Amino acid sequence: MANDSQPHGSGGGPGSNQWWVVSYPPVSGVSSRLIQPAQPIYKIVEAPTESKAKDKVRTEAAGQPISADGPFKTRADAQNAEQQRRQKIAKTEQAGSLPNLNPLSGIEAGFTGFFNVLTDGKMWRSLGWIALGIVLLAMGISLWLKLPQKAFKVAESGAEAAAVAA
């Protein structure tokens, strides 16, 4: 059995394999990520190039984006790099899990967003076009409803004129 801490190949020359830490997000439902952030899946792979290392885990990643760190000369170096990466992610998650100390920050953000929209000229232009459309629509409906009344009055006055002439 070969020693896992040494690279395989032709004695460390340019054709020898190197070690890579390949990672990709887990293939799971969205609901699990809402409860707890999904940890990336790490694989330590031996390959001559980064693309060959990514190809070795492409079927497991199922279309997820794949990243590779390396190359490393030994498997132990790759394992150390993986542990450092896991610790870095754990520290980031721990810092991100601090409670929100300001209970009004959501209200403050809502007001900020509202006032940012109020100062947007494009919004006012769009609202002006909508208001103009409503006014023109109302005038058209009003005119459409008044035309039969005017026509009826013209017919009445014509009938009266005909009655007077007869």
Buried (B, 14 or more C-beta within 10 A) or exposed (E): EEEBEEBEBEEEEEEBBBBBBBBBBBEEEEEEEEEEEBEBBBBBBBBBBBEBBBBBBEEEBEEBEBEBBBBBBBBBBBBEBBEEBBEEBEEEEEEEEEEEEEEEEEEEEEEEEEEEEEEEEEEEEEEEEEEEEEEEEEEEEEEEEEEEEEEEEEEEEEEEEEEEEE
